């Protein structure tokens, strides 16, 4: 077995350790000013060798993506919107002054990598193969400025069901003292610094007994942005789904976009707008908001049963999962696993 993997592929999906178990191979390609992108290859998973002065280690010039491969009931494998992930990867690269990759090659590399390591794609309910494309600046350079050399790599690893104990609501803590990102900054880029900046508050929320942090805008501390590693949605009267409009400081989630397209086909209305946190709290208290849920690659849909703000807690839908979140989750995952037809042409087969 590859020394970097710690799981036997014969194990049941529930035994897979997400984020610490890796498949056998990786894709890599290098960039420099003379040759551009070159030396693209898939090879056995191995450790990276970096100069201690590599720019990524000192100035966080780095981006990444996250998507999944799903095992269909017929044994085939589906990718979900890899083209959209490639587009966002390049958008993040441009913001971080990094070279864009060939989106077509990027997607083909994912397909070939998943096909080669198809034995790692679990077949259990809710299980998947997580795919992590990454780009890092590798130039040994301690002066501040964009690097000249980069490494683009893709690794994968099996993941069991996100909801190990069922599709249950999480609790959310509203951060008033700390902010995740500011408009004009790098909040809309999928770069590691955004997540590192959230760790202090996330750990504090966990100590208080909450699962996620709800971030507010950095200018007024008034408008809802996103939750942890997910976008956030509010359901009014079981019919209208409201989510914060993209502002430049909110990650444009692929799952968010998918749900905004899917929801109207299920007879739900959708609205993207600026959402005042006090109005949200008032609407929860009055019962106008009947459900709240987060959405992202990992969980797809994550119901929220409780929001805490300024040491006061507000329970949504009796702390139970609501019908809108359930319907969206069931329908989108059915498309991802090939259980129902895909009317949006989101699925890319690896067969």
C-alpha positions as CSV (number, residue, x, y, z in Angstrom):
1,X,0.0,0.0,0.0
2,X,1.1,3.6,-0.7
3,X,2.8,4.9,2.5
4,X,0.7,8.0,2.3
5,X,-2.6,6.1,2.5
6,X,-3.9,4.7,5.8
7,X,-7.0,2.8,4.7
8,X,-7.6,-0.5,3.1
9,X,-9.9,-0.1,0.1
10,X,-11.8,-3.1,1.2
11,X,-13.1,-1.3,4.3
12,X,-16.7,-0.1,4.5
13,X,-17.2,3.6,3.7
14,X,-18.1,4.4,7.2
15,X,-14.5,3.5,8.2
16,X,-13.0,6.0,5.8
17,X,-11.4,9.0,7.5
18,X,-12.2,12.1,5.5
19,X,-9.2,14.3,4.9
20,X,-6.7,11.8,6.2
21,X,-7.2,8.8,3.8
22,X,-5.9,9.2,0.2
23,X,-6.1,7.3,-3.0
24,X,-3.1,5.9,-4.8
25,X,-2.3,8.5,-7.4
26,X,-2.0,12.3,-7.9
27,X,-2.0,14.6,-10.9
28,X,0.8,17.3,-11.1
29,X,2.0,19.9,-13.6
30,X,4.5,22.7,-13.2
31,X,4.7,26.3,-14.3
32,X,7.5,28.7,-14.9
33,X,8.0,31.8,-17.0
34,X,10.0,30.1,-19.7
35,X,7.9,27.0,-20.4
36,X,4.5,28.0,-19.0
37,X,2.5,24.9,-17.8
38,X,4.5,21.7,-18.5
39,X,5.3,18.3,-17.3
40,X,1.7,17.3,-16.7
41,X,1.5,13.7,-15.4
42,X,-0.4,11.3,-13.2
43,X,1.9,9.4,-10.8
44,X,1.8,7.6,-7.5
45,X,0.9,9.8,-4.6
46,X,4.0,11.1,-2.9
47,X,5.1,13.9,-0.6
48,X,6.0,17.3,-2.0
49,X,9.5,18.7,-1.8
50,X,9.6,22.5,-1.3
51,X,12.3,24.9,-0.7
52,X,11.9,26.4,2.8
53,X,11.7,29.8,1.1
54,X,8.8,28.8,-1.1
55,X,6.4,31.7,-1.5
56,X,3.4,29.6,-0.5
57,X,4.9,29.2,3.0
58,X,5.5,32.9,3.6
59,X,2.9,34.8,1.6
60,X,0.0,32.2,1.3
61,X,-0.1,32.4,-2.5
62,X,-2.3,29.3,-2.8
63,X,-5.7,28.3,-4.1
64,X,-7.8,25.1,-4.0
65,X,-11.1,23.5,-5.0
66,X,-13.3,20.8,-3.7
67,X,-15.6,18.5,-5.7
68,X,-16.7,14.8,-5.6
69,X,-17.0,11.7,-7.6
70,X,-20.1,9.5,-6.9
71,X,-20.6,5.8,-7.5
72,X,-23.9,5.1,-9.4
73,X,-26.0,2.0,-8.6
74,X,-24.8,0.5,-12.0
75,X,-21.2,0.7,-10.8
76,X,-20.3,3.7,-13.0
77,X,-18.9,7.0,-11.6
78,X,-20.3,10.6,-11.9
79,X,-18.6,13.9,-11.4
80,X,-20.7,16.9,-10.5
81,X,-20.1,20.1,-12.4
82,X,-16.3,19.8,-12.7
83,X,-16.4,22.5,-15.3
84,X,-17.8,25.0,-12.8
85,X,-15.1,24.1,-10.3
86,X,-12.5,24.6,-13.0
87,X,-13.9,28.0,-13.8
88,X,-13.9,29.0,-10.1
89,X,-10.3,27.7,-9.8
90,X,-9.2,30.0,-12.5
91,X,-11.1,32.9,-11.0
92,X,-9.3,32.4,-7.7
93,X,-6.0,32.1,-9.6
94,X,-6.5,35.5,-11.2
95,X,-7.3,37.1,-7.9
96,X,-4.2,35.6,-6.3
97,X,-2.0,36.6,-9.2
98,X,-1.4,33.0,-10.2
99,X,-1.4,31.5,-13.8
100,X,-4.7,30.1,-14.9
101,X,-4.8,26.5,-16.0
102,X,-6.3,25.0,-19.1
103,X,-9.8,24.2,-17.8
104,X,-10.3,21.4,-20.3
105,X,-7.0,19.7,-19.3
106,X,-7.9,20.3,-15.6
107,X,-11.2,18.4,-16.0
108,X,-9.7,15.7,-18.1
109,X,-7.0,15.2,-15.5
110,X,-9.7,14.8,-12.9
111,X,-11.5,12.2,-15.0
112,X,-8.3,10.2,-15.7
113,X,-7.3,10.3,-12.0
114,X,-10.7,9.2,-10.8
115,X,-10.8,6.4,-13.5
116,X,-7.4,5.2,-12.5
117,X,-8.3,5.1,-8.8
118,X,-11.9,4.0,-9.3
119,X,-11.5,1.3,-6.7
120,X,-11.3,4.1,-4.1
121,X,-14.8,5.4,-5.0
122,X,-17.0,4.0,-2.3
123,X,-20.5,2.6,-3.0
124,X,-22.2,3.1,0.3
125,X,-25.2,5.5,0.7
126,X,-23.9,9.0,1.0
127,X,-20.3,8.1,0.3
128,X,-18.1,9.6,-2.3
129,X,-14.6,10.3,-3.5
130,X,-13.5,13.8,-2.5
131,X,-11.3,15.6,-5.1
132,X,-8.9,18.4,-4.1
133,X,-7.3,20.4,-6.9
134,X,-4.7,22.8,-5.6
135,X,-2.2,25.4,-6.8
136,X,0.8,26.6,-4.8
137,X,3.6,29.1,-5.4
138,X,6.9,27.3,-5.3
139,X,9.5,30.0,-6.0
140,X,12.1,30.3,-3.3
141,X,11.5,34.0,-2.7
142,X,11.3,36.0,0.5
143,X,10.6,39.3,-1.1
144,X,6.9,40.2,-1.3
145,X,5.6,39.7,-4.8
146,X,4.0,37.2,-7.1
147,X,6.0,34.0,-7.6
148,X,7.4,32.9,-10.9
149,X,7.0,29.1,-10.3
150,X,3.9,27.2,-9.4
151,X,2.7,23.6,-8.8
152,X,-0.8,22.5,-9.8
153,X,-1.8,19.2,-8.3
154,X,-4.9,17.1,-7.7
155,X,-5.3,14.5,-5.0
156,X,-8.3,12.4,-3.9
157,X,-9.6,10.5,-1.0
158,X,-12.7,8.5,0.1
159,X,-15.3,10.0,2.2
160,X,-18.1,8.3,4.1
161,X,-21.6,9.9,4.6
162,X,-21.4,13.5,5.9
163,X,-24.3,12.8,8.2
164,X,-23.0,9.8,10.1
165,X,-26.0,10.0,12.5
166,X,-28.7,11.2,10.2
167,X,-29.8,14.4,8.4
168,X,-29.9,16.5,11.6
169,X,-29.8,20.2,12.1
170,X,-26.7,22.0,13.3
171,X,-26.3,25.0,15.5
172,X,-24.9,28.4,14.4
173,X,-23.2,31.2,16.3
174,X,-23.3,34.7,14.9
175,X,-19.8,36.4,15.1
176,X,-20.0,40.0,16.1
177,X,-16.4,40.7,17.0
178,X,-14.6,38.9,14.2
179,X,-15.0,39.1,10.4
180,X,-14.1,36.6,7.7
181,X,-13.6,38.8,4.7
182,X,-14.2,42.3,3.3
183,X,-15.5,43.5,0.0
184,X,-12.5,44.2,-2.3
185,X,-10.4,41.6,-0.5
186,X,-10.1,37.9,-1.3
187,X,-13.3,36.6,0.3
188,X,-14.7,35.4,-3.1
189,X,-11.5,33.4,-3.9
190,X,-11.0,29.9,-2.6
191,X,-7.7,30.5,-0.9
192,X,-6.3,29.0,2.3
193,X,-5.9,32.4,4.1
194,X,-9.7,32.8,4.2
195,X,-10.1,29.6,6.1
196,X,-7.1,30.2,8.4
197,X,-8.6,33.6,9.3
198,X,-11.8,31.8,10.4
199,X,-10.2,29.3,12.7
200,X,-10.0,31.4,15.9
201,X,-13.7,32.2,15.9
202,X,-14.7,28.7,14.7
203,X,-12.8,27.1,17.7
204,X,-14.4,29.6,20.1
205,X,-17.9,28.8,18.7
206,X,-17.1,25.1,19.2
207,X,-16.2,25.7,22.8
208,X,-19.6,27.4,23.2
209,X,-21.3,24.2,21.8
210,X,-22.0,25.5,18.3
211,X,-21.3,23.7,15.0
212,X,-20.7,26.7,12.7
213,X,-20.0,30.4,12.7
214,X,-22.3,32.8,10.8
215,X,-20.2,35.6,9.4
216,X,-21.5,39.2,8.9
217,X,-20.1,41.8,6.5
218,X,-16.9,43.5,7.6
219,X,-18.1,47.1,6.8
220,X,-21.2,47.4,9.0
221,X,-21.3,44.1,10.8
222,X,-25.0,44.0,9.8
223,X,-25.5,41.9,6.7
224,X,-25.4,38.1,6.6
225,X,-22.6,36.6,4.4
226,X,-21.9,32.8,4.9
227,X,-21.6,30.0,7.4
228,X,-18.3,28.4,8.0
229,X,-17.4,26.6,4.8
230,X,-21.0,26.9,3.4
231,X,-23.4,29.4,1.9
232,X,-26.5,30.1,3.9
233,X,-30.2,30.1,2.9
234,X,-33.4,31.2,4.7
235,X,-36.9,29.8,3.9
236,X,-39.9,32.0,4.2
237,X,-43.3,30.4,4.8
238,X,-42.1,27.2,3.3
239,X,-42.0,28.7,-0.2
240,X,-39.4,31.5,-0.7
241,X,-35.7,30.7,-0.4
242,X,-33.6,33.8,0.3
243,X,-29.8,33.8,0.2
244,X,-27.2,36.6,0.5
245,X,-26.4,38.2,-2.9
246,X,-22.8,37.7,-4.0
247,X,-20.9,40.8,-2.8
248,X,-17.2,40.1,-3.6
249,X,-16.6,38.9,-0.1
250,X,-18.8,35.7,-0.3
251,X,-17.6,32.5,-2.0
252,X,-19.7,31.8,-5.1
253,X,-20.6,28.2,-4.1
254,X,-21.2,25.6,-6.8
255,X,-23.9,24.0,-4.6
256,X,-25.5,27.3,-3.9
257,X,-25.7,28.0,-7.6
258,X,-27.1,24.5,-8.3
259,X,-29.8,24.9,-5.6
260,X,-30.8,28.3,-7.0
261,X,-31.4,26.6,-10.4
262,X,-33.0,23.5,-9.0
263,X,-35.4,25.1,-6.5
264,X,-37.7,26.7,-9.1
265,X,-38.2,23.3,-10.8
266,X,-39.5,22.1,-7.4
267,X,-42.0,25.0,-7.2
268,X,-39.9,27.1,-4.7
269,X,-39.2,30.8,-5.3
270,X,-35.6,32.1,-4.9
271,X,-34.2,35.5,-4.1
272,X,-30.7,36.8,-3.8
273,X,-30.5,40.0,-1.8
274,X,-28.8,41.8,1.1
275,X,-30.1,40.2,4.3
276,X,-30.0,42.2,7.6
277,X,-29.1,39.9,10.5
278,X,-31.6,41.7,12.8
279,X,-34.4,41.3,10.3
280,X,-33.5,37.6,10.0
281,X,-33.7,37.2,13.8
282,X,-37.0,39.1,13.9
283,X,-38.4,36.9,11.1
284,X,-37.3,33.7,12.9
285,X,-39.0,35.0,16.1
286,X,-42.2,35.8,14.3
287,X,-42.3,32.5,12.4
288,X,-41.9,34.0,9.0
289,X,-38.7,32.1,8.5
290,X,-39.7,28.4,8.7
291,X,-36.3,26.9,7.8
292,X,-32.6,27.8,7.6
293,X,-29.9,25.7,5.9
294,X,-26.4,25.9,4.7
295,X,-25.2,24.4,1.4
296,X,-21.8,23.3,0.1
297,X,-19.9,20.4,-1.4
298,X,-19.3,18.5,1.8
299,X,-22.8,18.3,3.2
300,X,-24.8,19.4,0.1
301,X,-27.5,20.8,2.4
302,X,-27.1,21.2,6.1
303,X,-30.2,22.2,8.1
304,X,-29.8,24.8,10.9
305,X,-31.9,24.2,14.0
306,X,-30.6,27.0,16.1
307,X,-28.9,30.4,15.7
308,X,-27.3,32.3,18.6
309,X,-26.7,36.0,18.6
310,X,-25.5,38.1,21.5
311,X,-25.9,35.2,23.9
312,X,-29.5,34.7,23.0
313,X,-30.7,31.6,21.1
314,X,-33.3,31.4,18.4
315,X,-34.7,28.0,17.4
316,X,-35.9,27.3,13.9
317,X,-38.7,24.9,13.1
318,X,-38.6,23.4,16.6
319,X,-34.9,22.4,16.0
320,X,-36.0,19.9,13.3
321,X,-35.1,19.4,9.7
322,X,-37.7,21.0,7.5
323,X,-39.3,19.8,4.3
324,X,-37.6,22.3,1.9
325,X,-34.1,21.3,3.0
326,X,-35.0,17.7,2.8
327,X,-36.5,18.0,-0.7
328,X,-33.5,19.9,-2.0
329,X,-31.1,17.5,-0.4
330,X,-32.9,14.4,-1.7
331,X,-33.3,15.8,-5.2
332,X,-29.8,17.1,-5.7
333,X,-28.1,14.0,-4.3
334,X,-30.3,11.8,-6.5
335,X,-29.0,13.7,-9.5
336,X,-25.4,13.4,-8.3
337,X,-25.7,9.7,-7.8
338,X,-27.5,9.1,-11.1
339,X,-30.7,7.9,-9.4
340,X,-32.8,10.4,-11.4
341,X,-32.2,12.2,-14.7
342,X,-30.1,15.3,-14.8
343,X,-32.1,18.0,-16.7
344,X,-29.2,20.6,-16.2
345,X,-26.4,18.7,-17.9
346,X,-24.4,18.9,-14.7
347,X,-23.2,15.3,-14.6
348,X,-19.9,14.2,-16.3
349,X,-19.5,10.5,-16.5
350,X,-16.1,8.9,-15.8
351,X,-17.1,5.6,-17.5
